[in-house]
Amino acid sequence: MDPTLIAIAILILVLLSALLFEWYLHQQSLHSIPIRVHVNGTRGKSSVTRLIAAGLRAGGLSTLGKTTGSDPRILDLYGKDRKIVRLRSASIGEQIHFLRYFSKFKPQAVVLECMAVQPQLQWVTEHLIVKSTHSVITNARMDHIEEMGYKLEDIAKSLSNTVPFKGRVFTAEVAMLPVFQQVAHERGSEIHPVTGEMVKFEEMQGFTYIEHQENVALALEVCQALGVDRETALNGMRHATPDPGALKIWYLTRDNRTVSFVIAFAANDPDSTLNIWHKIKNYPGLEYDKVAVFLNTRSDRISRTSQLLELVLKDIKPDFLIVRGDSLDRYKKDYFDKMSWPIQTFAENTNPAKVAEALVTFPDKTLLYGIGNIVGSGFDILDEARKFKRAL
């Protein structure tokens, strides 16, 4: 027999043996973690992951978590953040690595934010890697349309790839709920619809940032399903470390002027951005005379930038607008020329300190609504803006 063919056959056998061994090790990791919560959806995944992990931990369950949002983190057994430093681009394969790592601590539960955007990768992540016992789909919004589809129903069907077989599904989505119900029925899973009204206003007090009632409601339902009583879980959530991209208000001061800076970059789809605007413009205790918008864009999100500029033009209608991004001339005819308020633009490579300086040039009692993207330069701009933050 040809020695080359023999060598190839041996190599194939070695590779198959290695793959089978890796598969065996992964199955062992899964079997050692009895509760696996997989959090998917358009908005709120990182926050809900943190809230569930905090609630379970408060209830006495040893729990590890992992977020992959604005700034990926491990949530350790004590609720402390451990920053994830990647040496290469993000890949769903890292979930296998982290599940194996987590299994060494023998936790009772892990809570993982879904990393995948492509529909087929969402399916692989759930059914081959995580195999969740409890699945969460926060909501379905018009975001990542290039990957998941240009209709809301298509996006909901894509997200439904993380519905497990014979598991439990929790969602705060209303319009696309029938899509999730149908898939859950086909896979023999229970579905638990949740609404923000299930959490009272008084129960939202005590958070150190602005949390959404839907997120808290989802987390509470999951925790209660796993045997943690409501008040214990809620108390744990109030003490959880917020996600770096969490909705918050900073009061920036300069020359006896105060700008109320609403940091909403993590809500980077138009529906969520508008919902937060409706919530924040009447927020208790927030007083303002003028409204400004700071839109931080990404060059690889042209359609999203167009959607957000449309939102600014037709719905928010501010007194001032600042836009930072690349090749902004492409938006001049359709958006900038139709706006009647002052517009200040910054190129993508502008020094973050210069952009932050512009954020404190508005008149006293201006509400500044920060939208768009936070990844990369967004964090740098916030670091510079923090220098103007008033101590409370």
N, C-alpha and C positions, 0 to 999 in steps of 0.2 A: 504493500500500500504506500502511496505517496507520502513521504514524511511531512510535507507541507500540509496536506489534508489532516494528518494525525495531529499536528500542532494546532491547527485551527479548531479541530474538534475538542481538543483538551482545553483550549482557551475558552470556547463557548461553554463547556461544562463548568469551568471555574467561575465564569461570570454568572451563570445560572445559579450555581451553588451560593455565590455571594449574595445575589438578589434574594434567594429564598431565605438565607440566614438573616438578612436585613428585615425581611417581611416578618419572620418569626420574632425577632427582637421587638419590632413595632407592635405586634399583637400582644406580646408580654407587657409592654408599656401600657397599652390600653386597658388590659385586664387588671392592672394594678391600680387604676384610677376609676373608681366606681361611678363617679358623677362627672360628666363632661358636658359643659354648656358651651354651645357654639353661637356666637352673636353675629348676625348679618343684617343688612339693611342699607339704605342710602345715607341717612343721617343718624347721629347719636350712638353709633356702635361703640366707640371708645368709652363714652360716658356710661353707657349701660353696662359694659363689661366691668368697669370699676365699681359701679353701684352694686351689682350682683355679688362680686367678689367680697366687697366690704360687708354686705348684709349676711352672707354665708359665714364669713369669718366671725362676725359679731354673735352669730348663733352657735358658735363652738365648733364649726366644721373647719378643719385645716384646709385652706384654699390657696391655690396659686392662680395667677392670671397673666394675661399677655395682651397688650393693645398694639395696634399697628397703624394708628391714625396719624395725627399731626407730628407726633414725636414718639416712636415705638418704645414701649417699656415692658419690663417684667414687673408684676406686682407680687412681692414675696409673701411668705407665710405671715409676716407681721404687718402687711399692708404698705410696706415701703416701696418706693419706685426704684427700679434698677434699669438704667438706660441701656438700650440695646445698641451696640456699635457694630454696624455691618461693614464687612470688608468688600462686599460686592452688592449688586442690586438685589432688592427684595425678591424672594421666591417662595411659593407655597411649600417647597421642600423643607424650609426652616421649621415648619410646624412639626414635622417628624422629629427633628433634632430636639426641639423644646419639649415635646411630650416625653421623649426618652429622658431628658434631663429632669423634668418635673417628677417623673415616676420614681427617681432615686430618693425623693423626700417622702414618698408614700402618702401623698395628700388624699383627703377624702373627695376633693373636687378640684377641677380646673375650669377656668372660664377663659375662653379664647375668642378674640375678635377675628372674624373672617378676613383673610388677606386677599382673596381672589376677586377679580373684577370680571374676567371672561366667564361666560356661563358654564362652559365645559370644565373650567378650572374650579369653579364653585362646587360643581358636582363631585369632582375628584377630591377636593379638600374635605367635604363632608363624608362621603361614602367610602373613601379609601383611607383617609388619614385620621380624621377626628372621630367619626362614628358617634355622634353626640347622643346623649340620653335626653337632653333638653335643648331645643333649638329656639333661638330668638330671631325674629325678623322685625326690626324696629319700625320700618316704614318703606314706602316705595316712592321715590321722587325722580324727576327728570334730570338725571345726572349720569355721567359716563354713557351717554347715548351712543357714542361711536362703538362701544363694546357690547352694550346690552340691548340696544334698540331705540328707535325714535318714537315709540308709543309707550305710554305708561304701563299698559298691559304686558308688553314685551319685557319691560324691566322687572315687573312683578314675577313673570314666569322665570326670568333668569334668577332672581333672588330665591325663588321656590326650590332651586336646586339643592339648597341646604336643609330642606325639610327631611327629617330622618325617616327611616322605616320603623314602625312600631315604637315611636317615641312621643314626646310632648312638644308642642309648638306654641310659642307665645308671640303675639304681634299687636302693635298699636296702629297698624294700618287699617284704614276704614274703606276708602274707595276700592282698593284692590283686594279686600278681604276674601271675596268669593274665589279668587285665583288660588290663594293659599289654602282655603277650605277644601277645594277640589283636590289639590295635590296631597294634602294631609289625609283625606279620605282614601285616595288611591293607595297610599303607603301605609294605611292602618295606624296613623298617628292621631292623637288627640290635639285639637287646636283650642287655644284659650285667647279670645279677643280681649283686648285691654284698651281703656280710654283714660285720658288725663283726668276726667271727672271722678275717677275712682280714688283720687288723692285729694284730700281737703286742702284748702289754702293754708290753714294753720299748720298742717303737716309739712309744708314746704319751708317753714321758718327754721332757721338754724343752719342752713347751708351757707358756706362762705363764698359762694358764687351763685350765679343765676342758673338754676337747673330747670329743665322742662318737666312738667308734671307727667307727661307720657313716659319719659325715661324712668322716673321714679316708680310709676305704676307698673311698668314692665318688670323692673327689678324686684319689686315687692311680690308680685305674683309668682315669679320664679322662686324666690326665697321661701315663700309660704308653701309652695308645692313641695319644697325640699325639707319642710318641717321646722322652719324658723318662724317664730311669731312676728307679727307685723311691727310692733313697737321696737323690738330688739333689732330687727333688720333695718328699720328706719333710722334708729340711733347710730348704727354702724355706718350707714350711708352718709349721714351728716358729718361724720368725722373722716370720711374718705378723702384722699388727696385728689383734687380735681385734675382732669386732663389738661395738658398745656394749652390746648385749643378751646377750653371751656368758655362759655359765654360769661363775660364779666364787665364791670364798669371801672375805669380808672378816671380819677379827677386830675387832669393835667393843669398846672398853674404856671403862669409867667406874666410878669408886669401887672400884677393885681387882676389878672383875667383868669377865669376858670373854664376849661373845656371838659365836658363830660364825654369821655371816650368809651364808646360801647364796642367791645372787641368781639366781633361775630364772624371772624374769618373762617372758622371751621364749617359754618353753614354756607357752603359755596355753591349750592344750587339755587335757582331763582325762587322756588316754592318755599324752601326753608328760610331763605333770606327775607322774603316778604312776611312770612309768619312771625319771625322774630321782630321785624320792624313794627308790625301791628301791636305786638306785645310790649315792646320797649318804649314806644312813643307815649304810652300812657302809664308807664311804670311808676308805682308809688314813690314819692320823694324825689323824682327826677325833674328838676325845673330847668327850662331852657327857653330862649327867645328865638334862636336861629338854629337851623339844621345844616350840617355839612356831611358829605359822604367821602370817605377815603376808599377807593377801589384799588386793591393790589392784585395785579393780573399775572398770569403765566403765559409765556409765548406758545406753549403747546396746548392751550385751552382757549382757542379763538372763539369757538361756538359758545362756550360758557361766558366769556367776556361779553359777547354780544347780548346774551340773555340778561346779564346783570345790568348792562347799560340800558337795555330796554326797560328794565325794572326801575332804574333810577329816573329815566325820562318820563315814564307814564304813571308810576305809582308813588315813589318817594318824593320827587320834585323838591330837592333841597335848595338852600340858598347859596351853597358853595359846593364845588366838586374838585377833588384831587384824584388823579389817576396815575398810577405807576405801572409801566410795562414797556414792551418792545413793539416797535412799528405801530404806534398808536394812530398814525395818519389814516390807517385803514378804517377807523371808526368815525372819521370826521364827518363825512357826508350823511351817513345814516343816523348818527347820534349827536355828536358835538355841535354840529351846525343847527340842530333843532332845539338846543338847550338855551334857555334865556338867562342862566345864572353863570357867574364866573367859574372858569375851568382852569385848573393848574395841572400840567402834566410833567411827569418825570420819566426819563429813560430807565430801562431795566437795570443798567449798570450805575445808576446814580448812588452816591454814597448814602447809606442808610441814615446817617446823622443829619444829612441835608433834608431828607424826606421827613424825618421826625421833627425837625425845626419847623417845617411848614404846618404840622399838625397843631401847633400852639400859636398860630398867627391869627386865629379867628377872634371875633368879638367875645366879650365876656358873656357867659351863659349860652354857649353854643353846644348843641348836642352833635357829637361827631360819631357817625356810624361807620365802623370799619368792616368792610366786606371783601369777598374775593378769596384769596388764598393766603395761607400763613406759612406753608412749607418754604424753607430756605430763607430768602430775603425778608419774609414776613416776620420771622423770629428776630432777625437782626434789627429791623425797624422798631419792633417792640422793645428790644433791649435799649435802644437809644431813647425812645419815648418814655421809658421808665424813669429816666433822669428828671423828668418834669412831673412825675407822679406825686401827688400830695399825700402825705402821711395822714392816715385816719385815726 
